Amino acid sequence: MEIKESVQHQFGSVAERYASSFTHAQGPDLDALVARADAVGPVSILDAACGTGHTALALAHAGFRTTALDLTEPMLEQGRRLAAERSLDVTFDRGDVENLPYESGSFDALSTRLAAHHFPNPTRAIAECLRVVRPGGTVWLSDVVSYTDPTADTFLQAIELLRDPSHVRDHRVDEWEAMFRDAGASPRLVATWPLYQPFDAWVERMQTPAPEVAVLQRLFDQGPSEARKALDLDATDERSFTLTVALLEVRKESAPN
């Protein structure tokens, strides 16, 4: 199964769980993203790989004209339901972030949150995100990020993939910055935050099968010290752990005169 098919398979069956996920519905990174949008002042924003639309709904609530796009129709259906319940005007479109169905320069800004680790071709996704934003516009990318320590990085990617086979990679901040610079844009790290994850809620949200959960439990109980330190892993507290989320603000360079 290709990654994009895996994404639709994985998230189509758990869309209702993500509609009620506190991790996705709130958080300091979401607050910071909306605050940065208020400071920059775009009129129209595309929320790419929107999931069930929590970021798009927050932006619409703040007064922005918001379009939300995702690859998985059940996730979009949940987003439409949430928007209707909150009387928010958000347009929900089905599409692929690596081949966005919009003309170049269609939006003042673009956001993507807690989704980029599923992009099989991140440089292609970056190029598309920048293409649909007008010259001088802004892209905000928020996602879980990895570590410079190879052991901690390997551990993180392994547990992510065991939990969710549609996972591709949690990139480091410097990797994202390099990809944006290579695309001709100017990235800036806004901030990073800890993201606390109780083990049971983490696997239940994705409906991870029991055999994979058992392997994850063994990894958490026997993980190397470098990984345990990086993830602040506490095996005595129901295997709770802490990820790191980063928010990047990226300026698309203005067209030359």
C-alpha positions in Angstrom: 0.0 0.0 0.0 1.4 3.4 -1.0 1.7 6.1 1.8 -1.2 8.2 0.5 -3.4 5.1 0.4 -2.2 4.3 3.9 -3.1 7.8 5.1 -6.6 7.5 3.8 -7.0 4.0 5.2 -5.6 4.9 8.6 -7.5 8.2 9.1 -10.7 7.3 7.4 -11.5 4.8 10.2 -10.6 7.1 13.1 -12.0 10.4 11.8 -14.4 10.8 14.7 -11.6 10.2 17.3 -9.6 13.1 15.7 -12.6 15.3 15.7 -12.6 15.1 19.5 -8.9 15.0 20.0 -7.7 17.6 22.5 -4.2 17.3 21.0 -5.5 18.6 17.7 -8.3 20.9 18.9 -6.1 23.0 21.1 -2.5 23.7 22.1 0.0 26.5 22.4 1.2 26.0 18.9 -2.4 26.6 17.6 -2.7 29.7 19.8 0.6 31.0 18.5 -0.4 30.3 14.9 -3.6 32.2 15.2 -1.7 35.0 17.0 0.8 35.2 14.1 -2.0 35.3 11.6 -3.5 38.2 13.5 -0.1 40.0 13.5 0.5 39.4 9.8 -3.0 40.1 8.7 -3.9 37.9 5.8 -7.4 37.9 4.4 -7.5 34.4 2.9 -5.8 31.3 4.4 -5.6 27.7 3.1 -5.3 25.1 5.8 -3.5 22.2 4.0 -3.8 18.6 5.2 -6.4 19.9 7.6 -7.6 16.7 9.1 -10.9 17.3 10.9 -10.4 21.0 10.5 -9.4 22.2 14.0 -6.9 24.7 12.8 -9.1 26.0 10.0 -12.0 26.4 12.5 -9.7 28.4 14.9 -8.7 30.6 12.0 -12.3 31.1 10.8 -13.3 31.9 14.4 -10.6 34.6 14.4 -12.2 36.2 11.4 -10.1 34.9 8.5 -11.6 33.6 5.2 -10.5 30.0 5.4 -10.4 27.1 3.1 -9.5 23.6 4.4 -8.1 20.8 2.3 -7.4 17.1 3.1 -6.9 13.9 1.3 -9.3 11.8 3.4 -13.0 12.4 2.9 -14.2 11.1 6.3 -11.9 13.7 8.0 -13.5 16.4 5.8 -16.9 15.2 6.7 -16.1 15.6 10.4 -14.7 19.1 9.7 -17.9 20.1 7.9 -19.9 18.9 10.9 -17.8 20.8 13.4 -18.1 24.0 11.3 -21.8 23.7 11.1 -22.2 23.1 14.8 -20.1 26.3 15.5 -21.8 28.3 12.7 -18.4 28.9 11.1 -18.0 29.5 7.3 -15.2 27.2 6.1 -14.8 25.7 2.7 -13.7 22.1 2.8 -12.1 20.6 -0.3 -10.6 17.2 -1.0 -7.1 17.2 -2.4 -3.5 16.4 -2.1 -1.0 18.8 -0.6 1.6 17.7 -3.1 -0.7 18.7 -6.0 -3.0 21.5 -4.7 -6.0 22.2 -6.9 -5.7 26.0 -6.8 -4.1 28.5 -9.1 -0.8 30.1 -8.1 -1.1 33.0 -5.7 -4.7 32.1 -4.7 -4.2 32.7 -1.0 -2.6 35.3 1.3 -1.3 32.6 3.6 -1.3 28.9 4.2 -1.1 26.8 7.4 -0.4 23.1 7.9 -0.5 21.6 11.4 0.4 18.2 12.9 0.3 16.7 9.4 3.6 17.2 7.6 5.1 14.0 9.0 2.8 12.2 6.6 4.1 13.9 3.5 5.9 11.3 1.4 7.6 14.1 -0.7 8.0 17.0 1.6 10.0 19.2 -0.9 7.1 18.8 -3.4 4.6 19.7 -0.7 6.6 22.8 0.2 6.8 23.8 -3.4 3.0 23.5 -3.8 2.4 25.4 -0.5 4.5 28.3 -1.7 3.0 28.2 -5.2 -0.6 28.8 -4.0 0.5 31.7 -1.7 0.8 35.1 -3.2 4.3 36.8 -3.4 5.0 38.3 0.0 2.6 35.8 1.6 3.2 33.6 4.6 3.3 29.8 5.3 2.9 28.4 8.8 4.1 24.9 9.5 3.6 23.3 12.9 4.5 19.7 13.5 6.2 17.2 15.8 10.0 17.5 15.3 12.8 15.1 15.8 16.2 15.2 17.5 19.9 15.6 16.6 20.8 12.6 18.6 20.7 9.6 16.2 19.5 7.1 18.9 16.6 9.4 20.0 15.7 10.1 16.3 15.6 6.4 15.5 13.5 5.5 18.5 11.0 8.3 17.7 10.6 7.2 14.0 10.2 3.6 15.1 7.5 4.2 17.6 5.6 6.6 15.3 5.7 4.0 12.5 4.6 1.1 14.8 1.7 3.2 16.0 0.7 4.4 12.5 2.0 2.8 9.3 1.1 6.0 7.4 3.9 7.9 9.3 6.8 9.0 7.0 9.2 11.1 9.2 9.3 13.7 12.0 11.9 16.0 10.5 14.2 18.2 12.6 13.7 21.9 12.7 16.9 22.5 10.7 15.7 20.0 8.1 12.5 22.0 7.6 14.4 25.2 7.5 16.8 23.9 4.8 13.9 22.6 2.7 12.2 26.0 2.7 15.4 27.9 2.0 16.1 25.5 -0.9 12.6 26.4 -2.2 13.6 30.1 -2.2 11.7 31.1 1.0 12.7 32.6 4.3 11.9 30.4 7.3 11.9 31.5 10.9 11.3 29.4 14.0 8.6 31.0 16.1 8.9 28.6 19.1 8.8 25.0 20.3 6.6 23.5 22.9 6.4 20.2 24.8 3.5 17.9 23.8 2.6 15.5 26.6 1.2 12.1 25.3 -0.3 9.6 27.7 0.5 6.2 26.1 -3.0 4.7 26.2 -4.7 7.8 24.6 -1.9 7.9 22.0 -2.5 4.4 20.7 -6.3 4.4 21.1 -6.7 7.5 19.0 -5.1 5.7 16.1 -6.7 2.3 17.0 -3.3 0.7 16.9 -3.7 -3.1 16.8 -2.9 -5.1 19.9 0.3 -6.8 18.6 1.8 -3.4 17.7 0.8 -2.0 21.1 2.6 -4.9 22.8 5.8 -4.2 20.8 5.5 -0.5 21.7 5.1 -1.3 25.3 8.3 -3.3 25.3 10.2 -0.6 23.5 9.0 2.0 26.0 10.0 -0.2 28.9 13.4 -1.1 27.5 14.3 2.0 25.4 17.9 3.3 25.4 18.7 6.1 27.8 19.2 8.6 25.0 15.7 8.1 23.8 14.2 8.0 27.3 15.8 11.4 28.1 14.8 13.0 24.9 11.1 11.9 25.2 11.0 12.4 29.0 9.7 8.9 29.1 8.4 7.6 32.4 7.6 3.9 32.5 6.2 4.2 36.0 3.5 6.7 34.8 1.6 4.5 32.3 4.5 5.0 29.8 3.7 8.7 29.3 6.1 10.7 27.2 6.6 14.1 25.7 7.1 15.1 22.1 8.3 18.4 20.8 6.2 20.6 18.5 7.7 23.4 16.5 6.0 26.3 14.6 7.8 27.7 11.6 6.8 31.0 9.9 7.9 31.2 6.3 7.8 34.2 4.1 7.4 33.8 0.4 9.7 36.2 -1.3 8.0 39.0 -3.3 8.1 38.8 -7.0 11.0 40.9 -8.5 10.1 44.3 -10.0 
